[in-house]
Amino acid sequence: MRARSRRILGFAARQLVVLWWFELLLPRLGLHALAARGRARRMQRIAKRFHGLAVELGGLMIKVGQFLSSRLDVLPPEITDELAGLQDEVPPVAFAEIRALAEAELGAPLDAVFASFDEAPVAAASLGQAHRARLSPGDAADTGLDAVVVKVQRPGIDRIVAVDLAALRRVGGWLRRVRVVADRVDAPALVEEFAQTSLEEIDYLHEAAAAERFGACFAADPRVTAPEVVWERTTRRVLTLEDVTAIKINDTAALRRAGIDPADVARVFAEVMFDQVFTHAFVHADPHPGNIFVTPLDAPSGGTRRREASDSARPGAAGTDAPAWRLTFVDFGMMAEVPNELRTGLRSLVIAVAARDGRGMIAAAQEIGVLLPSGDTAELERALSQLFARFGGMGFAQLKDVDPREFREFGAEFGDVVRSLPLQLPERLLLLIRALALTSGMCSGLDPAFNVWDAVEPYATRLLREEGGGAARELLDQALASAGVLWRMPQRVDALITKADEGRLSFDTSRLERRLDRLEGVARRIVSAVLFAALVIGGAVLVPSSPALGWTLVAVSVLPLLHALSAGLFRGSGRR
């Protein structure tokens, strides 16, 4: 495990040296053009090297690559595009090891717990693998289930995760001290967000509870179902679920053979995903094709139990009859909560977008936690003004008629502006965006004419309607507060004049002092840079005639160079 940690830390240290040289040192020496010339290729090389490291080490490092590939808010596209293809597919663990771990967790031989247990895994991933099985007659009678899927953790994955997270926390600490990184992203916070998600993903009791909660959210919805949890055969490292395997949602040929229109599946799938966001506030954050099945209602159940409530009409359904099939979700290890404060922020964001209010969008971004404290809100407001100038005032129906090339061109320009700002998406919001992005891609694959705006419009309209009363109350509160300020203004002005007459008026000069301190530091660095140049040039001139003295001056020039660079590269602990 020490060798694994050294590999991770060594890779990070080497990339930090590259970052320091090209992004910090060369620009300070006036070589901005040289540093920028090969930046795209350099970023791509770093991403390829990490891709190879992640595949070689496996375990949590593959999850790290997948996590980084989604961080469009803090990483350049050269990195995210390269890591987007990192798959969570690894060679399966030998069945003997899986058997040993499962029997230790369940406290009994597999033959005693299950009527049958397939040795070949259905799927193998970096953290665990899944096997089909059948419950013993006693368990089948007690649960009403027969066919199940048993998910078993990879042996030793707990230790691997602990080692990887310790190394990542150390790297996060390094990045916190590099100003060019720390001004744009809170690296330790990113690591902790990733750590929380990873620790939840390897706790199968957490996943089992999430599956049960998801099923309860849609218990009265005939369009959606989720596998039942066999709690009697579930532990922190073994998860036993009802086998709900059916038609994969992206298998359009199989859907048509079953008499199911893929366009209908796209529409219902989008509705269900937005229901998760706006109604249940509990979202499946990994809705890729392997995690969603389309189950015809006349299909044989394989002895599995059906919830009676699922046959009743869903209150508030979209005004159409329930389809003759269900969407069946599996794998609840990655779920996104939508807490009240995030929901409130999203409402504010929707209202600001509808009103083309850039300042309101900034306030909503700060409320959600997207904009870091060091954010230049003026620059962001200009970028949003540009966005509204191009597309503001267009309804959803008009937006979908815009030339896709114009969207792509603007997206590239606006993306560059956004990436230059200190924006950082909280993990819960990132998972939500990931879920909606996968939803849009899946629906477009099922129905090329699908438009996500048509699906989201009813929910956006509802949010605006719900917020209408609250917005009116907020305006009234602001008016009353302004009236109070005007009412107290004469007394405050009179008090200020009285203090001036009595000589008791004072001023806070701390901010001016801090600026003077910074100017003094800049002046010292300039002096050091000039001294460095003088020593280098003098030494170079003297080397031919007096090599000893010339090389001595060149060597001594390192001292003012280090002072000029180090004074601004790292965050000091002194007064700001």
N, C-alpha and C positions, 0 to 999 in steps of 0.2 A: 504493500500500500504506500510505503514511502516513495518508492520509485514512481508510482502513479502521480502522487502529489508533486514530485519534482518535475515530471514531464509537463504538468499543467502550469506550474509556476515558471518553469524555464521558458515555455512558449510565450506566456504573458510578458515576461521580462524582455524577451527579444523584440516583441512587437512594440513595447513601450520605448525601447531605445530607438526604433525606427520612427515612432511618433515624435519623440524628442528631437531627433535630428532634422526631420523634414518639416514638421509643423511648428517648432519653436526656435531651434538654433538658426536654420537658414533664413527665415524671415527676419530675425533680429540682425542678421548680417547684411540685410538689404537684398537677399536673393529670393524674393517672393515668387518671381516667375519660374525660377528653377524648381522651387518646392511644389508649385502648382502643376508644372508641366506633366509629370507622370503620376499624379495623385490617383486617378481612376484605376490605372493598371496596378498601382501599389496596393490600393484597397482590395482589389480583386485577388491579388496574390496572397494577401493576409487571409482572406476568406477561404481560399482554396486550401491553404495550409491548415487552417482550423478544421475545415471539412475532413481532411485526411486524418487529423488527430482524433476527431470525434468518432469517426468510423473505427479507427484502430482501438481506442480505449473503450468505446461502447458505454454502457451504463448511463449515468446522468449526463455525460457530455453530449450525447445525441439530443437530449432534451434541451441542453443549453443552446445548441445550434438552432433548433427549431424555435426556441424562445427569441433568440437574436434575429432570426429571419423575419419576425413579426414586428420588430422595433423600428418601423419606418419613421418614428418620431425622433429618434436619436442617432440612427445609423444611415450612412449613404446607401443608395440603391446598389452600388457595386458589391457591397457586403450582403445585403438582404437577398438580392437575386441569387447569388451564389449559394447561400445557405438554404434557400427555399426548397431545393431538391433533396435535402437531407432526410432520409426516410428512417422511420422507427422500425426497421425490419432487420433482424439479426439472426444468426444461426440458433436453432432451438437448443435448450439445455437437454442433456441426456435424461431419459425418462427415469433412470434409477435415482438421480438426484432429486427430481421432481417428486417422485414417490416418497422418498425419505422425508423431505420437508413437509409434504401434505400429511403424511401419517403422524409426524411429530406435532403438527398444529392441531389435527383433529383428534389425536389421542387414541387412534385405532387403525388397524390395517385397512387399506383401501377396499379390499375384498369384503370386509365386514360392513363398510359404510355405503358402498355403491354396488348395484347389481352388475354393472359393467363400467369400465373406464378405458377410453381409447388412449393408447400410448402415443399415437401421432398427434401433435398439437394442431388445433384449428388455426392458431395464429401465434407467432412468437415475436415479442417486442423487447426493448432494452431493459424494461423493469420486470416483466413477467411473461407468462404464456398461458394459453387457454386450451383446455381439453374437453371434448364431449364425454358425457357419462350418463348413466341412468341410476336413479335413486333406488335404494333397497326397498323391498316391498313394504316394510314398516314405515319408512320415511315417506314413501309415495302415498300410503294411506293417510298419514297424518297431514301432509301438505296439499294433497290433491294434485301433485305434479309428478311427472315421470321423467321426461328428457330434460337434462340440465347441461349447462356449460360451467366448468370449474376453472377458475382463474387462479394460478399459483405463482407467487413471486419467485424471481430468480434467486437461488441460494446465494447468500452473502451480499445481496444488493443493499441492505441496510448500511453495512460498513462502507461500501463503495460510495453511497450517497453522502455519508458523513465526511469521508475524505475529500470528495469533490467540493462539497459546500464549504469546508474549511479553507480549501485552496481558493475558491471563488471569493470568499469574504476577505482574504488577504489581498487579492488582486483589487477588489473594490476599495480597500484602504489605500492602496497605491494610487489609484485613479483619483481619489478624493484630493490628493495633494498636488495634482497636476492641474494648473489653472485653466488651460485651454479645454480640458474635459469637465472640470468641476463647474465652470460657468454655464455649461450647457446641459449637464445631466448629473443627477444625484446617484452616483454609481453604487454606494453602499445600500441605498434604498432599493435600487433595482435588484441587487443580489438578494436582499431580504424578501422582496416580493416573489422572486423566483424560488427561493428556498421554501417559503410557505406553501406555494403551489405544489412543489415536488414532494414535500413531506406528506401533504394531504393525498397525493396520488399513490404513494406507496402504503397508505393506510386503507386497507380494503373495507374496514368497518365504516370509514368515512364515505367511501364510494357506495356501499350498501345503503347507508342512510340517505344519500343523495338520490339513489334509484327509487327508493320508497317514497321520498318526498316528491319527486318528479311524477311518479305514478299517481299520487294523491292530488296533485295540481290538475291532472287531466282525467280524474276518475269519472267525471260526468260528461266527458267529451268523446263522442263515438269515432272521432277521426284519429285518435292517438292512443297508444298503449305503451307500456314499459314492462320489462320482465319482473316477475315476482322474485323476491329474495328468499333463499332457503337459509334462514338465520341459524337453524340447528347445525348447519354444515358450513358456517362462515366464521372466519377469525380475521385477525389483522393482516395475515399473509395468505389466506385462502378465501376465495369468494365463490359461492355457489349460487347460480341464477337459473331461472327458467330458460330453456332453449327456445328462443323465438326466431330462429333463422328463417328467412323467407326470401323474397325477391329483393336484391340490392336496388336501392333507389335509382342508381344511374344505369341500370340494365334495361334500356329502353326496348330492346327486342323482346325480353321476357315479359315486360309490362304489357306490350301490345298482344303477345300470345295469350295473356291472361285477360284480355279485353279491357285493359286499363289505359286511358289516354295519358301519356307523359305530361302534356300541358296541364291537365287537371291536377296531377301530382305536384307540379311546380307551384301552382296557385295555392293549393292546400298547405304545402310545406312552408311557403312564405307566410301564410296566415298564422300557422302554428308557431313559427319562430317569433313573429312579432307579438303574438299572444304571450309567449314566454317573457318578452322584454317588458311590455306595457301592462299586462294583466297580472301575471304571476310573479314577476321580479326574480325569476330563477331560470337561468338560461343554460341550455346545453352548449358548451363553448367549443366542442369539437365535432360538429355535424358533417364529417366527411362521409363519402359513400359507404365505407365499411361499417359505419356506426348507425345506419338508418336502413330499415327494411320496409318494403311495401307488402302488407299481409292481406291477401284476399279474404273476405269474411267467410267464404264457403270452403276455404282451404282446411285440410285436416289439421287439428291442433296438436297431434302427437301426444295426446294424453295430458296436455297442459291445461291449467285452469283459466277460465275467463271471468273477468269482473262483471257482475250483473249490471252494475251502474253504468258501464260503458255502452250499453245498448240504449240508454235513454238519450234524448236529444240534449245537446249542449245549450245551456242558457246563453242567449246572446250570440248564437251562431250567425254566420255571414248571410243568412237569409236563404240558404239553399239546403236541399236535403243532404244528409250525410252520405258520403260515397260508400260504395260496396267494398271498401278496403280500408285498412288502417295504416298509418305510419307508426312503425315500431322503432323506438330509440333504444340503443344499448350503449354501454361504456360511459359511466357517469363519473369518471375520475377527474374530469376537468369541467367544472360548472362555474358560472358567473352569477354572483349575487348582484342585485340592483337595489342597494339600500336607499332609504328615504332621501338622504342628502344628495346622492347621485341622481335620483329620479327628479328631485327639485331642480338640480343644476341642468339636467337635460330639458326640463320644461322651460327654464329660463333661456336655454340655448335655442329651442324651437321658436319661442316668441321673438327673440332678437333676430333670428334669421328671417322670420316672417316680416318684421318691421325694417329689415335692412339696417340694423343698428349695430355697427362695428364695435362701439364702446360697450354695448350690452353683451355682445358675444365675448368680449374680453372679460367682463365681470363674471359671466357664466363659466368661462374657462378657469378663472381663478377659484370660483366656488367649487367646481368639480375637482380641482387640484391638477389641472393640465399645465398651467403656466407657472414656472418656477419664480421665486421672489425676485430673482435678478432679471426678469424679463423686461425687454424694452417695449412697453405697450404702445408707444407711438409708432414704432416700425410695424408692429403687428396690426395696428389699426389701419395703417396705410395699405397693408397687404389685403385686409378684409375689404377696404373701400374699393380696391381694384377688382376683387371678386364680385362685389355687388354691382359695380359699374358694368361688368360684362354680362352677368346673368341675373342681376336683381330684377324683381318684378315679374319674372317668368313663373308661370304655374307649372305644376308637375307635367301636365299634358304638353306644354310648350317646351320644357326642358328635354323631353325625350325626342323631340324633333330637331334638336341642335346637332350639327355635323359632329360625329364622333371625333374627327381630327381636331376640331377646335377644343373639345374637352381635353384631348390628350396634350395638345400644346399648352393650354392653360394649366393643366395639372402639372406639367414639367416645370413651368415657370413658378407657379405658386408653391410647389413642393420645395424648390430651392430656397425660397424665402422662408418657409416654415422651418426647414432643417437648419437654417442659420440662426433661428431663435431658440432660447432656452425652454423648449417645450418638452414635457415628459408625461406620458400617459400612465395613470395609475393602473396597476395590474388588473383590477376588476373592470376598468373601462377598456383596456386592451383586449381582454377576453371577450368582452361584448362586441367590440369591433371585429375581432377575428370571427366570431360566430356569424355576424351579419355579412361579412365578406364571403365566407364559405357558402352562406345561404344564397347570395346573389349569383355566385359562380355555378352552384348546383342547379339553380332554377334556369339559368341561361342555357345550361347543357341539356336540360329536359325540354325546354321550349325556347328556340332561338328568338321568338318574338316577345319573350317575357321582359317586362320592365319593372324594376324594383320600386319605382316611384308609385306605380299603381297600387302596390301592396302596402306601402307605408303611408300613403295619403290619408286613409281613414283614421289611422292612429294619430297622426300629426294633427288632424282636424279636431279629434277628440281632446287631445292635450290642450290645444288652444281654447276650446270651449270650456274645459274644466278650469283653466287658469284665468278665464275672463273675469270672474268675480274677485279672485285674489289680486289681479292686476289693478282693478278699480279701487280696492281697499288700500293697496300700496300707494297709489297716486294720492288718495285722500290723506293718508298718513304723512306723505312727503309735503303736501300743501299745509297741513297743520304744523309740521315741524318748521317749515319756512316762515309761517306766520309768527311762530314763537320767537324765532331768531330776530325778525324785524321788530317785534314788540320789545325785546330786551336790548336792542342796539343802542338807543339813547343812553340808557343807564351804563352800559359798558364803555361807551365813548367818554361819558362824564367821569367815570372811575379812572380811565387811562389818563385824562388831562390832570386830575387831582394828583395821581402818583407822580407825574412829571413835575408839577409845581412843587411837590414836597421832596423831590430828589430821590424818590424810591423806585424809579423806573430802571429796570435792568434788562440786559440782552443776553441770549444764549449764543456764544461764539464757538461752541464745540465743533460744529460742522465746518466753520472756516478754519479752525485749527487742524482738523483732519485733512482738509484739502492742502493746507500749507505743508503738512507732514509728507503728503504724497508728492508734492512738487519738489520738496527737498530730496526725497528718495530718487526721483527722476534725475535731478541735477547730479547727484552722486554717481548714478549709473552712466550718465553722459561723460563725466570726468573719467570714469574707469574705462569707458570705450575709447576715448581719445588717447589715454595713456597706453592702452593695449596697442592701438594702431601705431603710436610713436615708437614703442619698443620693438614691434615686429619689423617696421620699416627700417629703423636704425640697425637692428641686428642683421637684417638681410643685406644692408649696405656694407657692414663691417665684416661679414663672413669671408669674403675673398681676401681681405688684407689681414684681418685678425680673427681667425676662426673661433678661438676660445671665447673672446669677448662677444663676438657676434652671436654664437649659439647660446651664450649665457643670457643675453638680452632677450632672445627668442623664448627661452625657457621661462624667464621671469615674467614675460608677457601673459602667461597663463593665469597668473594671480588676478590682475584687473579684469581679464576676460571672464573668469569664474564669478567675480563679484557682479559684473554687469549683467550676466545671465541669470544667476541664481536669485538675485534680488526680486525678479519679477516672475519667475517660473512657478514658485510655490507660494501658497498662502501662508503668510506669517501669522504668528500668534499675538502680535502686538496690537496697538490701538488702530482702529479703522477710521 
